Structures are given as C-alpha cells and as structure tokens.
Amino acid sequence: MSVQYLKEAAITGDHDRLLRYVRLHLGDGNEDAGRKEIDKAWVEALKLLLDVPPTDREFILGAIDRQSAATLAHLFFHLHFYFVQRSGEWIHDGQL
Amino acid sequence: MMDNSEGAQLRPGLWDTVNERYPGSMIVSADDVALVPLTRPIREARVAFVSSAGVQPRGTLPFDVVHPVGDYSFRRVPSTSRVEDLEIHQLKYPTDGAARDLNVIFPIERLQELAAEGAIGGLTPEFFSFIGYNMDPVSFERTLAQELADAVVAEQPDVVLLAPA
C-alpha cells in the first residue's frame, strides 16, 4: 500500500484499511500473522507487569511529555518488535 | 541443496499477491533510464556496488526496519571492508545464509578478489546499501534514489552492479 493510499484512508476514517496495513507490516505480508503478532506483544508486555515490579514512571511520563507524538508513535513500533523478540517466538525472516 | 524450482518457494504465490496486499506500492516509471554501453574494457573498469540487502558497517545507525513506511536512508560501505566488520539489519528476507557467508547477498569479497586478480579494473572506495522496505514510491524516488544516485556518480564508477535482496 502506498502512503497516498493510507493517507486517503486516514482522511476518510477508513480504519479497517489502516489496520490491515499495520497487520500486514507486522506480519510480513500475512494479515493473520500480523494480528497474532500484535496479541503476542501485548501478552509479553502484560506478563512483565504481573508481579508489579518497580518501573521508571518518571522516564515514561517525561518521554511522553517531552517527545513529539511522531517520535512516540515510532517508539510504539519499536516496542512492538522489542516485546515480540523478547517472547522468543520470532516469525520474521531477518533481524532487527 | 535448496531446490530453486518454483514449487520450492518459501512463500508460494508471494509475488502474485503483492499488488493486492500492497496496492500502489510498486514503482511505475515512464522515465526508465536507458542502459549505456561500457566505455572501456571490463578489465579497466572501476566497479561500484549497490545493494538493497540492508548491509552496513558495524557501529553505524541500524536501518529502521520497524518503521511502518520504511527507511529512506542509505549507508556507505567501504569497499575494503572485511565481512566481519559488516552486519545486516533487515526483517523482510531470510538472512540465515548471509549470516553464514555475507557474500551470498553482498559479494564484497568476490569483488575484492576480482579486483585483485585484475579481472576488473578496481573498486570504487565506497559501496552502498539500503533496505528494500519502502512503501512510499514517491519518497523513494525523490529522496533515497536521487541521493544514492548522486553518491554513486561521485564515486566515478564505470560499472555499477545493482543487487536486490
């Protein structure tokens, strides 16, 4: 999907088209795989917090406060792959 | 040995569905650059190498393989590099073989050998690499392709070897 195709979807509120693109990206061209990858990342993140370990909320809030929305969106994609890699189940052909 | 017949594709039908899965992502240009004849014998020709394999010198900023729209930057790879000084950042193709021998995707040692043997005239000081996951053909053509072309021309090659990943 070209960026123009996605921008049109964003303007018209066609979220299904945008979501499909995200799933295709995260699933290396396989939408079902992408859906599972999203779930996998959330499960991995949740598992890390079940024991309520100490976390650096000042860092988190500071980053949210100081960084641009675009940088945080970029970080969001980085975090997805971080947690997927951490899960130990790597479906991608290559490496980060 | 891997069977290279069509039935042995890792992802059968992949290319049949590219336009369905990624509509509008294919570059369609009416301004194809014509091939030009070689102006000197290959034994005298200076060769540049351009690859979309995502190969880069260790320690340089990794290619952005997580960005949903792609990475429109390129890396310079000194043609004198040793393979152990290089690494791959790429999600979209199997890198197992390249991890065992980088030359299967980025044949830098073979080119160094050809230059040493005199089969080619020499190598440009810099080779170039980028990643192929770029979903904005317009940005690709106007930024990465243009900047990369300028950088290659500055190396004054007689031949440019292009290798997709």
Interface residues (C-beta under 8 A of the other chain):
Chain A: M1 S2 V3 Q4 Y5 Y21 V22 L24 H25 D28 G29 H74 F77 H78 H80 F81 H92 D93 G94 Q95 L96
Chain B: L10 R11 L14 T17 R21 Y22 P23 G24 S25 G54 P62 V65 V66 H67 P68 V69 I88 H89 Q90 L91 K92 Y93 P94 T95 M135 D136 P137 V138 S139
